[in-house]
């Protein structure tokens, strides 16, 4: 059990460093993610040799699950490249969470679903809370610019129709929320509150996305940085692409002596993995909330 805690402690330390990098330079270095993946795979192999070969099977299974979810989140534009790699690096670690809770090595295969569900349910809820808080802070920060962008979007008929649908959905959710709160149906109240908040959040996210742009010197560009606008370089045109700039495109910008470009930046997400990992050692947040609701 001590071995499991040592591996988890190393992963937490790596996640702390990744969080610092993410907040400071808006990037998680590849060497950090790849070294964590190497450590978790090595630890799984050593632990399997000493205790049970089932652990490496479990670690590879959870790694495959994390790879699949990371790729889906990346191509859905939920994660950046560094975030996706960090999730993959944490994949082989998940069975160690079950071991740290005194599960026997031979029972690890039976604990894959438990440890995976535990980590991802906590990750999902923490990500939602973190995302909503970040959106609220950014909305307040850019409130004047956001109001101007919304007014500009509403000049188009198609956008006005979408906005009306969002507004009606939010009003419907608000009415349901008031009704269920008065009826003391807390689970239905939370669902109704989501219906009320989600349309407002979508409008804010779209507007905030346009605000999160900064001018960056070409010399400071790194692979994966996302352009905020088209740049014409002779016959070639660099377009905003969610996969970001390649090294060859950065070299092309330098070759054409472009000094600065506008880059879109996202919300630092590494801290969510850190919090989910720490919380998963102690509890399942969603289960605790469900128990609280049923108790009330």
BELBELSUL-V212106 format. One record per residue. RES is the residue in three letters. PSI is psi in whole degrees, -180 to 180 (none if undefined). BURIAL is b if it has 24 or more other ideal C-beta (glycine too) atoms within 12 Angstrom, else e. Layout:
res = (RES & RES)
psi = (PSI & PSI)
burial = (BURIAL & BURIAL)
//
This chain:
res = (UNK & UNK & UNK & UNK & UNK & UNK & UNK & UNK & UNK & UNK & UNK & UNK & UNK & UNK & UNK & UNK & UNK & UNK & UNK & UNK & UNK & UNK & UNK & UNK & UNK & UNK & UNK & UNK & UNK & UNK & UNK & UNK & UNK & UNK & UNK & UNK & UNK & UNK & UNK & UNK & UNK & UNK & UNK & UNK & UNK & UNK & UNK & UNK & UNK & UNK & UNK & UNK & UNK & UNK & UNK & UNK & UNK & UNK & UNK & UNK & UNK & UNK & UNK & UNK & UNK & UNK & UNK & UNK & UNK & UNK & UNK & UNK & UNK & UNK & UNK & UNK & UNK & UNK & UNK & UNK & UNK & UNK & UNK & UNK & UNK & UNK & UNK & UNK & UNK & UNK & UNK & UNK & UNK & UNK & UNK & UNK & UNK & UNK & UNK & UNK & UNK & UNK & UNK & UNK & UNK & UNK & UNK & UNK & UNK & UNK & UNK & UNK & UNK & UNK & UNK & UNK & UNK & UNK & UNK & UNK & UNK & UNK & UNK & UNK & UNK & UNK & UNK & UNK & UNK & UNK & UNK & UNK & UNK & UNK & UNK & UNK & UNK & UNK & UNK & UNK & UNK & UNK & UNK & UNK & UNK & UNK & UNK & UNK & UNK & UNK & UNK & UNK & UNK & UNK & UNK & UNK & UNK & UNK & UNK & UNK & UNK & UNK & UNK & UNK & UNK & UNK & UNK & UNK & UNK & UNK & UNK & UNK & UNK & UNK & UNK & UNK & UNK & UNK & UNK & UNK & UNK & UNK & UNK & UNK & UNK & UNK & UNK & UNK & UNK & UNK & UNK & UNK & UNK & UNK & UNK & UNK & UNK & UNK & UNK & UNK & UNK & UNK & UNK & UNK & UNK & UNK & UNK & UNK & UNK & UNK & UNK & UNK & UNK & UNK & UNK & UNK & UNK & UNK & UNK & UNK & UNK & UNK & UNK & UNK & UNK & UNK & UNK & UNK & UNK & UNK & UNK & UNK & UNK & UNK & UNK & UNK & UNK & UNK & UNK & UNK & UNK & UNK & UNK & UNK & UNK & UNK & UNK & UNK & UNK & UNK & UNK & UNK & UNK & UNK & UNK & UNK & UNK & UNK & UNK & UNK & UNK & UNK & UNK & UNK & UNK & UNK & UNK & UNK & UNK & UNK & UNK & UNK & UNK & UNK & UNK & UNK & UNK & UNK & UNK & UNK & UNK & UNK & UNK & UNK & UNK & UNK & UNK & UNK & UNK & UNK & UNK & UNK & UNK & UNK & UNK & UNK)
psi = (-35 & -40 & -42 & -42 & -35 & -45 & -45 & -40 & -40 & -44 & -41 & -42 & -43 & -40 & -34 & -45 & -42 & -39 & -42 & -47 & -42 & -41 & -34 & -46 & 6 & 34 & 142 & 114 & 144 & -37 & -32 & -47 & -44 & -36 & -37 & -41 & -43 & -41 & -47 & -39 & -41 & -45 & -41 & -41 & -48 & -45 & -35 & -41 & -41 & -42 & -63 & 135 & -12 & -27 & -41 & -34 & -44 & -43 & -40 & -35 & -46 & -31 & -44 & -40 & -45 & -37 & -45 & -48 & -39 & -44 & -41 & -45 & -35 & -48 & -16 & 2 & 26 & -41 & 152 & 177 & -42 & -39 & -44 & -43 & -36 & -41 & -44 & -42 & -30 & -12 & -55 & -11 & -26 & -41 & -26 & -25 & -42 & -40 & -38 & -19 & 25 & 22 & 137 & 147 & -38 & -15 & 5 & -41 & -37 & -16 & -1 & -50 & -41 & -54 & -37 & -46 & -41 & -51 & -47 & -30 & -42 & -41 & -44 & -47 & -43 & -40 & -40 & -46 & -45 & -44 & -43 & -42 & -44 & -42 & -40 & -46 & -45 & -35 & -42 & -42 & -42 & 27 & -43 & -44 & -38 & -43 & -42 & -41 & -40 & -43 & -39 & -41 & -34 & -8 & -22 & 135 & -43 & -42 & -34 & -40 & -45 & -42 & -41 & -42 & -45 & -44 & -45 & -40 & -44 & -42 & -40 & -45 & -38 & -43 & -45 & -40 & -45 & -42 & -50 & -31 & -41 & -31 & -1 & 38 & 88 & -35 & -47 & -33 & -43 & -43 & -42 & -37 & -37 & -42 & -35 & -43 & -37 & -49 & -40 & -41 & -41 & -41 & -44 & -41 & -45 & -42 & -42 & -36 & -37 & -22 & -24 & 66 & 137 & 153 & 126 & 138 & 138 & -33 & -22 & 2 & 145 & 158 & 131 & -15 & 137 & 124 & 146 & -12 & 161 & 144 & 123 & 124 & 85 & -123 & -16 & 140 & 123 & 122 & 152 & 122 & 128 & -18 & -14 & 176 & 144 & 167 & -37 & -36 & -36 & -42 & -36 & -39 & -43 & -38 & -36 & 8 & 38 & 126 & -50 & 151 & 158 & 128 & 139 & 138 & 150 & -173 & 130 & 127 & -10 & -32 & -28 & -42 & -40 & -49 & -40 & -39 & -45 & -47 & -37 & -19 & -19 & -40 & 168 & 108 & -45 & -40 & -40 & -42 & -44 & -43 & -40 & -43 & -44 & -33 & -43 & none)
burial = (e & e & e & b & e & e & b & b & e & b & b & b & e & b & b & b & b & b & b & e & b & b & e & e & e & b & b & b & b & e & e & b & b & e & e & b & b & e & b & b & b & e & b & b & e & e & b & b & e & e & b & b & e & b & b & b & b & b & b & b & b & b & b & e & b & b & e & e & b & b & e & e & b & b & e & e & e & b & b & b & b & b & b & b & b & b & b & b & b & b & b & b & b & b & b & b & b & b & b & b & b & e & b & e & b & e & e & b & b & e & b & b & e & b & b & b & e & b & b & b & b & b & b & b & b & b & b & b & e & b & b & b & e & b & b & e & e & b & b & e & e & e & e & e & e & b & e & e & b & b & e & e & e & e & e & e & e & e & e & e & e & e & b & e & e & b & e & e & b & b & e & e & b & b & e & b & b & e & e & e & e & e & e & e & e & e & e & e & b & b & e & b & b & b & b & b & b & b & b & b & b & e & b & b & b & b & b & b & b & b & b & b & e & e & e & b & e & b & e & e & b & b & e & b & b & b & b & b & e & e & b & e & e & e & e & e & e & b & e & e & e & e & e & b & b & e & e & e & b & b & e & b & b & e & e & e & e & b & e & e & b & b & b & b & b & b & b & b & b & b & b & b & b & b & b & b & b & b & b & b & b & e & e & b & b & b & e & e & e & e & e & e & e & e & e & e)
//
